[in-house]
Amino acid sequence: MIRKNPRGDLPQIHETAYVDQTAILCGKVIVDENVFIGPYAVIRADEVDETGDMQPIHIGAHSNIQDGVVIHSKSGAAVTIGQHSSIAHRSIVHGPCTVGDRVFIGFNSVLFNCRVGDGCVVRHNAVVDGADLPAGFYVPSTERIGPHTDLAAMPRVTAQATEFSEDVVRTNHSLVQGYKKLQNEF
């Protein structure tokens, strides 16, 4: 469902993107080319700041927002998902938040008030809250990263983790093409 927010902003969705009919996109949302937005995803840009303004939620080209993901923002703050990035099933990305290019966010993970640099991998059930991850960091499953986490102790992304992330993007890019072909059959 594509709908306006109370301020009247309507999502802008590139014609090559695929948005599942059960997903909800509301308000000042920008979806670039070849993006996959899966079933029951909710992307809501509807809160305003103290001046009545808001920044967009922007999903970069060739990224995928998988089943049940929630992307929202507090008080109109920006949320940016870079290009070729994957936000896996049931994750929550709550702004203010910036996710770089070629990033993988694992199942059930939570991002809030953070920056995740290019090429990072955040595995399943992890939390990144109030921290900035430089490019190429690897966050193991169930890890909690906060403003006082010693990032020097965190591992770097391995070639195997990078290949997994790239494979997820390739698979979802194929899904965009397949579902776009079927779109008129539903």
Disulfide bonds with the S-S distance in Angstrom:
none
